[in-house]
C-alpha cells in the first residue's frame, strides 16, 4: 500500500515545482517582451531598411503576449488546483494521524486494562491465602514445626502459581518467619518492619482489605522487579480477627509486564516506529517494549487531566495514553498505558 504521507509530500513538491517553473516562464517572457520592444524601436530608427525586422519583432511581441496569457491561466488553474490538492492532502494526513492517535490510545487502554485484571487476581490471592490454616497457625503458635509446615505450604502454592517470586509470612514485629523459596531467598529472620507495604498491611481494617506497593527492584529478592501485595494475617483467619502479622506476596513483574507491552496488536511496520510502555503515577517507566529505561526513566506524560487521549511532540511523534480504569475491587495505582509512535518515514 502506498504511503499517504509520501503522496502528500510529492504533491507539495509538484506544486512547488509548477509554481517555480511558471515563475521562470514569466521571467523569460518579460525579457522576450522587452527585447521585442527594443527591436521595434531599432527597426523604426532604421526606417525602410528595418521594416522586415519590425515584422519579426511584432510577431515575437504577439507570441510573448500569448505566452503571458497561457502562464496566467496556468497560474490560476494549475497552481490553484495544486494548492487545493495539497490542502486536501494535509487534511487527510491530519485525519489519519488523529485516527492513528485514537487507535493507539485504545491500544494503550487495552494494555493497562490487561495489567489491572492481572493485578486484581493478585489482590484476591493475598486475601485468600492469608486465611490458610497453615499460614495462620505459623503466627499463632510460632513453633519450628508450624513454621516449617507453613514454608512447605507456601512452596506448594508457588509451584501452582508461577507468576510469583516468593511469598513471606511476617510476624507483628516485622520479622520474616517463613517463605516459600528458602533455598533461593534466604530471608528467614530478616526484619522488614520499615517497609511501607508491611506497615500498611498491619493497619488494614479487615481481612477484606489489602495494600499494593509500586514496582520496585527488591534487594532481598536479588533485585528482581516485583509488585508487592500484602494483608494482615488475622487471629483464627477471621475477617475481623486481631492482626498477628502479615502475608506478603511478590508478583514477578518483569516477565509478565514485558509480555503485555510486547503483545500489543501492531503490524511489523508499526513496531519499527513504536514504543509501548507502562508508567506509574509519577510517570516513571515500569515496563517498556524496547526494554529500555525500566525503573530509571521518567516519561513526562502530558495528560491535561484527561483519562485518555493523544498529542503530538515537536519532533512529529504521537503520544497516546490511557489511565488505569481499575477492575472490580482493584482501583489501580494511577498507572498509564502509553504508546509513542513516530510518523511514517
C-alpha positions in Angstrom: 0.0 0.0 0.0 1.3 3.5 -0.9 2.5 5.7 1.9 -0.1 8.5 2.2 2.5 10.9 3.7 4.8 10.3 0.7 1.9 11.0 -1.7 1.2 14.3 0.1 4.8 15.3 0.1 5.1 14.5 -3.6 2.0 16.8 -4.2 3.7 19.6 -2.3 6.8 19.0 -4.4 4.8 19.1 -7.7 3.1 22.3 -6.5 6.5 23.9 -5.7 7.9 22.8 -9.0 5.0 24.0 -11.0 4.9 27.4 -9.2 8.7 27.8 -9.7 8.6 26.9 -13.4 5.6 29.2 -14.1 7.6 32.0 -12.4 10.6 31.1 -14.6 8.5 31.3 -17.8 7.1 34.7 -16.7 10.6 36.0 -16.1 11.8 34.8 -19.5 8.7 36.1 -21.2 9.2 39.6 -19.7 12.8 39.6 -21.1 11.4 38.5 -24.5 8.8 41.3 -24.5 11.5 43.8 -23.5 13.7 42.6 -26.4 10.8 42.8 -28.9 10.1 46.4 -27.9 13.8 47.3 -28.3 13.8 45.6 -31.7 10.7 47.6 -32.8 12.4 50.8 -31.7 15.6 50.0 -33.6 13.5 49.0 -36.7 11.7 52.3 -36.6 15.0 54.1 -36.5 16.3 52.1 -39.5 13.3 53.3 -41.5 12.6 51.4 -44.7 15.5 49.1 -44.2 14.2 47.9 -40.8 10.6 47.2 -41.9 11.3 43.5 -42.3 12.8 43.3 -38.9 9.9 45.2 -37.4 7.5 42.4 -38.7 9.6 39.8 -36.9 9.7 41.9 -33.7 5.9 42.4 -33.8 5.4 38.6 -34.2 7.7 38.0 -31.2 5.7 40.5 -29.3 2.4 38.7 -30.1 4.0 35.3 -29.2 5.2 36.8 -25.9 1.7 38.1 -25.2 0.2 34.6 -25.9 2.8 33.0 -23.6 1.8 35.6 -20.9 -1.9 34.6 -21.3 -1.0 30.9 -21.0 1.1 31.4 -17.9 -1.7 33.4 -16.3 -4.1 30.6 -16.9 -1.6 28.0 -15.6 -1.0 30.1 -12.5 -4.7 30.5 -11.9 -5.9 27.0 -12.7 -3.0 24.6 -12.3 -1.4 26.3 -9.3 -4.8 26.8 -7.8 -5.7 23.2 -8.2 -2.4 22.1 -6.8 -3.0 24.3 -3.7 -6.4 22.7 -3.2 -4.9 19.3 -3.7 -2.1 19.9 -1.1 -4.6 21.3 1.3 -6.8 18.2 0.9 -3.7 16.1 1.4 -2.7 17.9 4.5 -6.2 17.5 5.9 -6.1 13.8 5.1 -2.8 13.3 6.9 -4.2 15.2 9.9 -7.2 13.0 10.0 -5.0 9.9 9.5 -2.8 11.0 12.4 -5.9 11.6 14.5 -7.3 8.2 13.7 -3.9 6.5 14.5 -3.6 8.5 17.7 -7.1 7.4 18.9 -6.4 3.8 17.8 -3.1 3.8 19.8 -5.0 5.4 22.8 -7.4 2.4 22.6 -4.5 0.0 22.5 -2.9 1.8 25.5 -6.2 1.3 27.4 -6.2 -2.3 26.5 -2.6 -2.7 27.8 -3.4 -1.1 31.2 -6.7 -3.0 31.4 -4.9 -6.3 31.0 -2.5 -5.3 33.7 -5.3 -4.3 36.1 -7.2 -7.5 35.6 -4.0 -9.4 36.3 -3.2 -7.5 39.4 -6.8 -7.8 40.6 -6.2 -11.5 40.8 -3.1 -10.8 42.9 -5.2 -8.8 45.4 -7.6 -11.8 45.6 -4.7 -14.2 46.1 -3.2 -12.4 49.1 -6.5 -12.1 50.9 -7.4 -15.7 50.3 -4.0 -17.2 51.3 -3.9 -15.1 54.5 -6.7 -17.2 55.8 -5.0 -20.5 55.1 -4.8 -22.6 58.3 -1.1 -23.3 57.8 -0.4 -19.5 57.5 -2.5 -18.6 60.5 -1.0 -21.4 62.7 2.5 -20.3 61.8 1.9 -17.0 63.6 -0.4 -18.3 66.3 1.9 -21.0 67.5 5.3 -19.8 66.2 6.8 -23.3 66.7 9.6 -24.6 64.4 7.1 -27.3 63.2 4.4 -24.8 62.2 6.9 -22.6 60.5 8.4 -25.5 58.5 4.9 -26.6 57.5 3.9 -23.1 56.5 7.0 -22.8 54.4 6.1 -26.1 52.6 2.6 -24.9 52.1 3.8 -21.7 50.5 6.1 -23.7 48.3 3.2 -25.8 47.1 1.3 -22.5 46.2 4.4 -21.2 44.3 4.6 -24.4 42.3 1.0 -23.8 41.1 1.1 -20.0 40.8 4.3 -19.5 38.7 3.8 -15.7 38.4 5.2 -15.2 41.9 8.8 -14.7 43.1 8.2 -15.6 46.7 5.6 -15.5 49.5 6.5 -14.4 53.0 4.9 -14.7 56.4 6.0 -11.8 58.6 5.3 -11.6 62.3 3.9 -8.5 64.1 7.5 -7.2 64.8 8.3 -7.3 61.1 10.4 -10.5 61.1 10.1 -12.9 58.2 9.4 -16.3 59.8 8.6 -18.4 56.7 8.9 -18.1 53.0 8.1 -20.3 50.0 11.6 -20.4 48.5 14.0 -20.5 51.4 16.7 -22.2 49.2 16.6 -19.4 46.7 15.9 -16.4 49.0 17.5 -16.6 52.5 15.1 -14.1 54.1 14.3 -16.0 57.3 14.5 -13.7 60.4 15.1 -10.7 58.2 13.3 -7.7 59.6 11.1 -5.7 57.2 9.3 -3.5 59.7 10.3 -0.3 57.9 8.8 -1.4 54.6 5.8 0.6 53.7 3.8 -2.4 52.5 4.3 -4.1 55.8 3.3 -1.1 57.9 0.2 -0.5 55.8 -0.8 -4.2 55.8 -0.8 -4.2 59.6 -3.2 -1.2 59.5 -5.7 -2.8 57.2 -9.2 -2.5 58.7 -10.3 -6.1 58.0 -9.4 -9.3 56.1 -11.2 -7.9 53.1 -8.6 -5.2 52.7 -5.1 -5.3 51.1 -2.3 -3.0 50.2 -0.4 -2.8 46.9 3.1 -1.5 46.5 4.5 0.2 43.4 7.1 -1.7 41.3 10.5 -2.0 42.9 13.8 -3.9 42.5 13.9 -5.6 45.8 17.4 -6.4 47.2 16.1 -9.3 49.3 14.8 -11.0 46.2 18.1 -10.5 44.3 16.9 -7.2 42.9 14.0 -8.8 41.0 11.4 -6.3 39.8 8.3 -7.1 41.8 4.8 -5.8 42.5 4.1 -6.3 46.2 0.7 -7.2 47.7 0.2 -7.6 51.5 -2.6 -8.0 54.0 -2.8 -8.8 57.7 -2.9 -12.4 58.9 -5.7 -12.4 61.5 -6.5 -14.5 64.5 -8.4 -17.7 63.6 -8.3 -16.4 60.0 -11.4 -14.4 60.8 -12.1 -11.3 58.6 -12.4 -9.2 61.8 -9.7 -11.0 63.8 -6.8 -9.4 65.6 -3.7 -8.9 63.3 -1.0 -11.4 64.1 1.4 -10.4 61.3 1.2 -10.1 57.5 1.3 -12.2 54.4 3.4 -10.6 51.7 3.3 -11.9 48.1 5.7 -10.7 45.3 4.4 -10.8 41.8 7.1 -11.4 39.3 6.5 -8.2 37.4 9.2 -8.1 34.7 8.3 -11.1 32.5 4.5 -10.6 32.9 4.6 -6.9 32.1 7.0 -7.5 29.2 4.6 -9.9 27.7 1.8 -7.3 27.8 3.8 -4.3 26.3 5.3 -6.6 23.6 1.9 -8.2 22.8 0.2 -5.1 21.6 -1.6 -5.7 18.2 0.6 -3.7 15.9 1.8 -4.5 12.4 5.5 -5.3 11.8 5.9 -1.9 10.1 4.3 -0.2 13.0 6.5 -1.9 15.6 9.6 -0.5 13.8 8.5 3.0 14.8 6.6 2.4 18.0 7.4 2.1 21.7 4.8 0.7 24.2 5.1 1.4 27.9 3.5 1.2 31.3 4.3 4.3 33.5 3.4 4.7 37.1 1.6 7.7 38.8 4.9 9.7 38.9 5.5 8.9 35.2 8.4 6.5 35.9 8.7 3.8 33.2 7.9 0.5 34.8 7.7 -1.6 31.6 8.8 -0.9 28.0 8.6 -2.9 24.8 12.2 -1.9 24.0 13.4 -3.0 27.5 15.0 0.5 28.0 14.7 2.8 30.9 12.7 0.5 33.2 12.6 1.9 36.7 15.2 4.6 35.6 13.4 6.8 33.0 10.9 9.5 33.7 8.5 9.9 30.8 6.9 13.3 31.1 3.3 12.5 30.1 1.1 15.4 29.3 -2.5 14.3 30.1 -4.1 17.8 30.7 -6.3 16.0 33.2 -7.7 13.6 30.6 -8.0 9.9 31.4 -7.1 9.0 27.8 -6.1 10.8 24.6 -3.1 11.6 22.4 -0.9 14.6 21.5 1.9 15.3 19.1 5.5 16.1 20.1 7.6 18.7 18.3 9.6 16.0 16.5 6.4 14.6 14.9 5.9 11.6 17.2 2.5 10.9 18.6 2.0 10.0 22.3 -1.2 8.1 23.1 -2.2 7.2 26.6 -4.8 5.8 28.9 -5.1 5.8 32.7 -5.8 2.7 34.7 -9.5 2.1 34.8 -9.2 -0.4 37.7 -11.0 -3.7 37.8 -13.6 -5.0 40.3 -12.3 -4.1 43.8 -8.8 -3.2 42.5 -8.8 0.5 41.8 -5.2 0.6 40.4 -2.3 2.8 41.4 -2.7 5.6 38.9 -0.7 3.9 36.2 -0.9 4.6 32.5 -0.6 2.7 29.3 1.5 4.7 26.9 2.3 4.3 23.2 4.8 6.5 21.4 4.7 6.3 17.6 7.0 8.0 15.1 5.3 9.2 11.8 5.7 7.2 8.6 9.1 7.8 7.1 
